[in-house]
Amino acid sequence: MRRQRLLVILNPAELDAQPEPALHIFHSVELMPEPVFSLLLHPESSYAPYKRRMGEAHYALLDDLLRRYGIGAQRVHLTVGRPTETLVEFTRDIGASLVVMGAVSKGALELLLIGNTAEKVLDDLSCDILVVKSEPLEARVAAELCMAS
């Protein structure tokens, strides 16, 4: 099971035009591959409803989390794909100058099997990255997101 992370991205072009930094919330959902879904788990089911349900579940959890902090949905970006790929593409598209990324503590075995998203994107990002150790609340939300997929 892969952990999902909440990423906060700032766009430098909008920093000059606005009195406050422009905040983008980015979340990438890596779904079970369609062949695995079809062949092994749900041979009679269609992949499209699964993909839609997972997207809706992740968006609802993300919206609930952001609402608690007074963050509206106007700059929320939810994508489907590998976080290491979708994050890099998204930061290039918006011209981000900084990515603030939460990290969940993992054991050695888990790091070997799953890896660390921040570490994987470090060389591919054209902007600065700040990795922040998650507090228990964020870790619980990450766990909820994982359980939704």
N, C-alpha and C positions, 0 to 999 in steps of 0.2 A: 504494500500500500504506500503510495507516495504522499508526502506532506505537501500541502499547498501553502504559498506564502503571499502575504499582502505586500505589494510594492508601491511606494510612493514616488512619483516622478515629477520633477519640476522642469518647466519649459523656459529657457533663458530669454527667448524673444518676448514672452509675455511678462517677464519680470520688469523690463524697462517701460512697458506700456501701462502697467497697472501699479497701484501703490502697494499691493501685496503680491507675493509670489503666486504663480498659477500652479495649483495642485492637481495632479492627475493620479487617480487610483487605478492600478493595473493588477489584474488577477488572471492567471492562465490556468486552465483546467486541462490536465492531460487525461484523456479518457482511455478506457480499455480499447485496444485495437479492434477494429470491426471483425477481422477474421477470428480472433479469439472469442469475441462476443458470439458470433454466429455459429462457429463450429463446436466450441467446447461448453459454453454456458447456456445459451438460449437459441438453439437451432431453429425454433419455430417463430422467433420474435424478430421484429424489424429493428434495425440499428437506429433509425431516425428518431423514434420516440425515446429511446434510451438517451441519445445525445441531447434531445430537447429537455428531458426531465433533469438530467445532470446539470445542464446550463441553468435551468430555472432554479434548481436547488442551491447551486453555488451563488447565483445572483441574490436570492432571498437571504442567505446567510450573510453575504457581503453587505447588502443593504441594511440588514438589522444591525450589524456591527457599526457601520458608518453613521447610521441614524443616532446611535448612542453618543457619538462624538460631534453631532451637529454637522456632519458632512453630507451635502446633497449628492444626488446621483448624476448631475450634469457633466461631471468629468470622470465618471467611472467607466472603465474599459475592461470588459470581460471577453477573453479570447479562449478558443479551444486549440490546444496544441502543446508541444513541449515548451515548458517555461523558458528553457535556455535559448530557444529559437525565437519564440514570440516576443520575449522581452527585448532582445537585441533589435529586432525589426521595429517594434513600437517606439523605442527610444530614438532610433534614427528617423522615423517618420515625423515625430513631433520636435526633433532637435533638442532633446533633453540635455541639461547640463549636469544634473545630479540625479542619481537613483538612490533612494533610501530603502533599504531592504531588511526585513526581519529575518533572523536566523533562529532555528530551533536546535537546541543541543541534541546531539546524537551520540550513540556509542560507536566504537570502532567498527563493529560488524555492520551496523546500519550505514555508516559512512561509505564502507566498501561497496555495499549493495545498491544504495540509493545515490550517494554522492551529496554534494553541496552545491546548490544552484548558484549562489554568489560566487563560489570559486570557479564554477564552469563558465560563467559569463564575464568574468573579470577581464580577460584579454580581448573579448569581442566587443565590449561596450566602448563607444567613443567618448563617453563622459565619465565623470567621477562617480564612485560608488561608495556609499556609507552603509556598513552592515551593523545592525543593532541587534543585540541579544534580546530575544523575546521574553516578556514577562509571563507569568502563569496565565493571565487572561488571554493573551494572544495565542499562547500554546493551546489553550482549550478550544479557541475558535478554529485554529488550524486543524485540530483533531476532529472537530465537528465537520469541517469542510471535507476532510479525508473520508469520514464515514458517509457523507452524502454521495461520494463517488464509489 
